[in-house]
Amino acid sequence: MRLEVFCKDRIGLTRELLDLLVERAIDLRGIEIAAIGRIYLNFSTIGFEQFSQLMAEIRRIPGVTDVRTVAFLPSEREHRALSALLVALPEPVFSIDMKGKVELANPAAQSLFDLNEEKIRSHSAGALIGGFNFTRWLESEQITAQAHHVVLQGRDFLLEITPIYGRDDEQQTVMPVGGVVMLKSTARMGQQLQNLAVNDDSEFQHIVAVSGKMRQVVDQARKLAMLDAPLLIVGDTGTGKDMLARACHLRSARGKNPFLALNCASLPDDVAESELFGHAAGAYPNALEGKKGFFEQASGGSVLLDEIGEMSPRMQTKLLRFLNDGTFRRVGEEHEVHVNVRVICATQKNLLELVQRGEFREDLFYRLNVLTLNLPPLRDRPQDILPLTDLFVARFADEQGMARPKLSPQLNAFLTRYTWPGNVRQLKNTLYRALTQLEGYEQRPQDIVLPEYALEMPLGDEAIEGSLDDITSRFERSVLTRLYLSYPSTRKLAKRLGVSHTAIANKLREYGLSQKKSDGE
């Protein structure tokens, strides 16, 4: 049991408190005297009646103003707080005495040296850490805080050592009594600095990622954005490679610096070279002034090279040299220019196949293929189609100053059966066109115009999953979806397929394709 006694400063008061405990044969376990008129007692548990009598006796002692129970003595509370603090610290921390022997070590330090609390206290700091002379530091005339680089188990650490001071027995002289050592992992510090440098994550929030595949890509992109090595983004046309590249740039430590993009497809070498590296005055006919290229303009930021697979062999060589050392020469100049730029490349082609055909430099491929993001096509992420549709319809409605139309219940099934060869870009453009032609307040499948050639049933693994009935149903639904665009009534469609009107109506209803149109056409 623990008591906190509020009292005045009076000689003999503490002795009277102890006498009360002795008279009642109560075992005293600890006593602490604070300088602010409080005395703390820790004694063995006693019965309620005896406890009540003791409290009354204490209150009758001259100079005692109050007494109450407490959970911990001040020293116990400080010890618990210190222990919690040391446990919470991810960095290894330990204290040493004036002989360099370890006195107290947190769990991170015990884990680093693979020693439990008892064994680590039998070691000296010098035995645990080479590269720093603890004895010399402790014996120096003036002990000051220092920081040094040390290597432990092949890992780099920043060793920070701080002296601990105390007073002598007479409380007169302040003198060193030991030190505290903290080991900070340089790799961890670098990661922390990168995390602090995150500028803007909002662009990732604009990327629709409901499907598992897309969520995985976005999660991976958030991590790779913080690194500085070249980034390669692979994906079909229209999957949003440029948007993902910008999101990575904005999230990185470079996010407040320029982001420039160049499409490498069908650019003549001289144009591509001038755009990327710049040129001196007179380098080209009519080039009266010099020009900085993208790499110089984006210094400190990022450059996106879209369709990198279309880059000519000559420009591939120049790009490889730039990636190796960050230097280049402007067209028409002799001196080297050095810039600090992160290069992000995007392609819809299989670069490895281009390498095997001799159309892409193998050394450049391996230089770029360090950090890679693979964007899935829209047909492989059907769960994202309806959220994307909601987003685009709402955005276009706002832009055109019109009320947002209701989406037909059949629209999702209709859109997810289409293969979307143009991916998100095609979906976006298709919905924009449909909204501009909308009549009424509901967006329906028949309002959406799609190229018929792409409505065919894809014969991938997903198309042939399940039983024969499942496969047949999917194919039948694909056929009806395609033909219903050209024959937008059950009677016309029934005539086209040579079956009864009732049979077609039932099939359309079964597959969610019925649009409640007038069939009297």
N, C-alpha and C positions, 0 to 999 in steps of 0.2 A: 504494500500500500504506500501511496505517496501523498505528502501534504505540502502545501505552499502556505507558509506563515508570514503574514504581513505584520511588520513590527517597527518600532522606533529603534534608533541606535542607542543601546544601553548595555553597559558592561555587565556580564553575568547572565544575560537573557538566554543565550545559547545553552549555558550550563543548566539552567532551570528546565529547559525543554528536554535535555538529555536525562535529567533526573526523573522526570515524569515517566519516561520509557523504562528506566531501570527499576523504578518502584513497581511497575506493572509487569516486569519480566518480559518486555517486548524486545525482540531481537532487532537491533539497528543494523541496517545494511548499507546505509550511505547517508551523508549529509553534505549539503552545499550551501554556502553563504554568498548571497549576491550583494553587490555594493549599493543596491537601491532600496535597502530595508526589507529584504525578503530572505527567509531561511527555508530550505527545502529538506524534508526528511523522507527517507525510504526505509520502511520496516516491514517485518513479516505480517501476513494477514492475521487479523484478530476478529473476534465475534462482534456482532452489531452492537450489543449492549456495552461491551468494553470500549468499542470504538466511540460510541456516543459520549461516554464518560470522559474519555481522553480528549475529545474535541472541546468539551465544556471546561476541563481543567486548563487546556492551553489558552482558551479565550480569557481565563481569569488571571493569567500571568500579566503583571504590570508591563506596559509597553506594547503588548500584542493588540493589534487593531482588528485583525480578521484572520481566519484560517479556512482553507478549502482543499478538497482533493484535486489532484492533477494526474494526468496520464503518464507524464514523463518528467524526470528531472532535467534541468537545462542542459547538462552534459549529455544525457541520453538523447534528448531531442536534437542537439547539434550532431551527435554521432550518427543518428538515423538519417539526418539531412545530408551529411557528408557522404555516407554510404550510398544513398540514392543518387547523389550527384556523380560519384565515381562510376557507379554501375551504368548510368545513362550516357556517360562520355564514350563515344566510339573510339577515340584515340587512346592508345596505351599511356597511362600516367602512373608514376610511382614516386615516393619520397625517399630521401637518403639522409643518414646522419652525417656528422662531421668526419667519419671514417669512410664514407662512401658506401656503407651497408644499407641495403634496402629495408625500409621500415614498413611501408604500406604500399600496396599495389592494387590497381583496379582490375576487374575481370579481363579487360582488353589486353592489359600488360601480361597477365598470367597466361592468356591464350597465345599471345605472340611468342613468349619464351617457353611455352609448354610446361609451365611449372604451377603447382597449386599455391594457395596463399601461404602455407607453412614453408614450403621448400624455397619459394622465391625470396623469403626473408633471410635465408641462409646464404644468399649470394650478395656479392658486391656489384655495384653498377658497372665497374670496369670489367668484371667477368662477363656481364651480359652484353655490353656494348663496346665494341672496339672502335678506334678512330677518334676517341675523345678522352683526354686525361682528366678524370674526375678528381684525382688526388691533387694535381697541380691547381685545379680550379678552387678546391676547398682550402688549400693552403696559401692562396694568393692574399696579398695585403688588403686588397679591396675586392670583395666578391661581388660581381655584377651579373645581371642576366645576360645570357649569350644564346646564339642560335648557330648550329652547325649542321652540315650535311653528313649523314651516316648511311651506311648500307647494311641492312640486316636481312639475312636469308635471301639475298639477291634482290631485295626491294629497297627503293630509295625512301628515306625519311628525313624530315627536318627535325633535328633535336633542339628543343627549347628548354633550357635549364634556368631556373629562377631561385635565388637564395631565400631561405626562411630565417627570419630574425626573431629573437626572443630577449627577455631581460634576465639579468643574473638574479641570484637569490635575494638580494637586497632591493631588487626592482629599480636599480639605479642606471646600470649600463645596458645599452642595446648591443647585442652581439649575434653573429650568425650561429645557427644551431643545425643547419642542414640545407637541403634544397629539394625542389620539385622538378621532376623531369617529365616532359611531354613529348611524345613521338608522333609527328604528323606525317601521314603518308602523302608523298608528293603527287601520286596518281589521284588520290582522293581529293586533295586540295585543288588539283586542276579541274576535276569534274565539278566540284563545288563552285569554282569560279565560272565555269561554263554555264552552270545552271543559273547563277546570278545574272549572267549576261543575256538570258533569254529576253527577247524584246517583245515579240508579238506572236501569240498562239492563235489569234482569232481566225487566220486563214484556214487552219486545220478544222476549225469549227464550221466553216462553210462547206467542207467536203462531206457529202452524204456517205455514211458508212454504216449501214444497217446490217448488211450481210457479214458473215464471219470472215470471208476472204478480204473484204475491204477494210474491216476493222483491224485485221492483222497488218495490212499494209500501212495504215495510218499510224498504228502504234510503233511499227518499225521505223517509219519516216520521222516520227518525233525524236527518236533516239539518234538516228543517223544525221539529223539536222544539226546536232550539236558538235559533230566532228568536222574536221577541216579537210579531209582527203577528198579527192574527186568523187562525185556521186553520179551513178548511171541509172537513169530511169527508163525502163523498158515497158512498152505497152502499145496496143493497136492504136490506130488513128482515132482521135476523138475521145480517148479515155481520160484526158485531163492531166497529161504529163506536165504541161507548163504551169498549171495551177498548183500541182504538188511541188514543183520546183520552187515556185515563189513562196509557198508555205514554209518549205525548209529554210529558205533564205531568211525570211522574216523572223523565224524562231531562233536562228543561230545568233552568235555573238556579232555577226556582220549585219544583222537586220536593219540597222539604222544607216547603213551605207548603200550605195547604188546596186540595183539589180537590173542587168541588161540582157536581152535575149537576141540571138541571131539564128535564123533558119538557114542551115547549110545546104538545103536542097536546091539544085540548079543554079548555084552561084558560081560564076566564073572565078578562076583562081585569083586574078588580080583584084576583083571586087572583094572577095572573101578576105584576102590578105590585108587589104586596105581597111576594111571594116574592123577586123580583129586587132591588127597591129598598128594601124595608122600609117601615114606617109609624110615625107618631107615636102616642102614647097618645091615645085618643079618635077616631082617624081613622075607625074602623069601629064599629058597634054591638058592645058587649061587648069592645072592644079597650082594656082598662084600662091596659095597659102598651105602651110602644113596642117595636118589633122591628127588628133589623138584617136587611137583605135578603142574598141570596146574594153580591152583589158586595162588600158590606162584610165579610161573614164570611170571604170568600175573599181578602181584601186581601193582595197579595203572591203570590197563587197563581193558580189557573185556574178558570174556570166553563165547564161544558159545557152548551150550549143544544141539547138534542136535538129533532129534528123542527122545526127553525127555519122550515120552509115552512108550518107550521100557525099561526104567530104572526099575530095580528090586525094590521091596518094601524096601529091606534093604538099598539100595543106596538112595532111596527117603527119608528115615528117616535121613540119614547123610546130604543130601543136604538141607533138611528143617532146620536142626540145624545150618548149615553154613549160610543160608540166614537170620536167625534170629539175629545172633550176629557177623557174619564174622569170627568166630573162628573154628578151627578144630585141630585134632591130626593126625600127620603122622602115618602110619602103623608101629607098633613096638615102638612107643614113648609115653611118658606119658604127656609131657608138651604141653600146648596150643600154637597154632600159630594163629596170627591175621593178616589178609590181607584186603586190600581195593580193591575189584574187583566188577565190574558190571556183573551180570549174564544175558545172553541172551539165551533164550530157543526157540527151533524150533520143530514143530511136524506136521505131516500130519494126525494125528489121532484126533478124537473128545475127548478131555480130560474129558469133562463132562460125556460122555457116559462111559468112563473107570472108572470114580469115581462111577457112579451108579452101575456098575458091580463089584465094589470092587477091581479093578485092578490098581487104582491110588489113592494115599492119598488125601482125601478131603481137609485137611489143607494145603497141598503143592499146590494143584490146586488154592486155593484162594490166596495163597502167590504169585503165579506166574501170576495169571490172574488179574494184576493191570493195566499194560500197554500192550495192545494187538494190533497186526497188522494182518489183514486177507488178504492174497495174493489170488486174484482170479485166477482160472485156465485159461489156454490160450483159451479154448473154450468160456469163458465168456467175452473175450476181443479181438474179431476178428479184431478190428481196429489196434491192435498192431502187427498182424502177418506179414503184408507186410513190415513195418519198421524194424522188427526183421530180416526178410529175407534179406533186403538190407544190414543191418549191418553185418550179419554173412557171406553173400556171399563176401562182400567187404573185410572183415577181412581174410577169408580163402584164397581168391585170392592173397592178399598181402603176406600171410605166404608162399604160394606155388610159389610165384614169377611169377604169370601168370596174363594176362589181365583180368579185371573184366568182366564176361559175362553179356550180356543183359538179363533181365528178361522177359520172354514171357508174353504178355498181358493176357493170360489165367491162368497164374500161381497163381495170387492172388485169383481168384475164386476157383481154385482147392484146394489151401491150406486152405482157410477159411471154406470149407465144411468138412474138416477132424476134428475129435473130439480131437485129440492130447492128448491121455491119459497120455503121458509122458511130456506134457507141453513144456516149453521153452527148456529144456534140449533135449527132443526128436526132436524138430524142429532143434536145432543146430546140433545134430548128423546126422540127415537126410540130411540136406543141405551140411554138410561136405562130406558125402558119395557120394551125387549126384555130387558135384563139382569134386571129384577125378575121377569120371567115365565119366565126361563130354566130349562129342565130338562135336566140333563146338564152336560157340560163343554165343549161346543162351541157357539159362536154361529153360527147358520146363517141363510140368507136367509128361510126360512119362519118364523123366530122374529120377524121384523121386520114390523110392520104399517105400511103406507104408504097414504095416500089414493089410490084408483085414478085419480082424475081427473088427478093429476099424473104418472102413469106413461106418459102418451102421448108419442109420439115428437116431440121438438121439431123444428120445421121451420126452424131457423136455417141459417146458412152451413155450419156443421160437419156438419149432418145430410145435406146434399146434396153433400158433397165426394166425389171419386172416381168410379169407374165405376158403371154401372147395377147391376151385381152387388153392389158395395159398399153402395150405397144400399139395395137390396132386402134385403140381409142385416141391415143395421142396423135396418130397419123390422120385419123378421121377428123378430129377437131381442127388440125392444121389445114386440111383441105377446105373444110367449111369456112374457116376464118378467112382464107385467101379468096375464095369465090364470093363470099358474102359482100366483099367490097365492090365487086363488079356487078353483082346481082342482088341489090339491097332490098329485096322483099322475099318472103318465103315462097310466093307463087313463082316468081322468076327463077329463084334458085332451084325449086323443085323441078321446073321445066328443064333447066340446064342439066340437071343430074338424072332426069328420067325417072323420078320417084314421085310419090304422092305429096300433096301440100301438107297433109297431116304428119307424114313421116319426117319431113324437113322441119316443121314447126317443133315437133317433139325433140329432134336432135339439137336444134338451136337452143331450146330451153334447157336441155340436159347439159350442154356445154357452156351455158351462161352467155350465149351470143344473141339471144332474142332482144330486140330493141323496142318492142311495143309499137312498131310502125304500122301504118295502114297497109294491109296486104291486098288491097283492091287495085293496086297499080297494074 
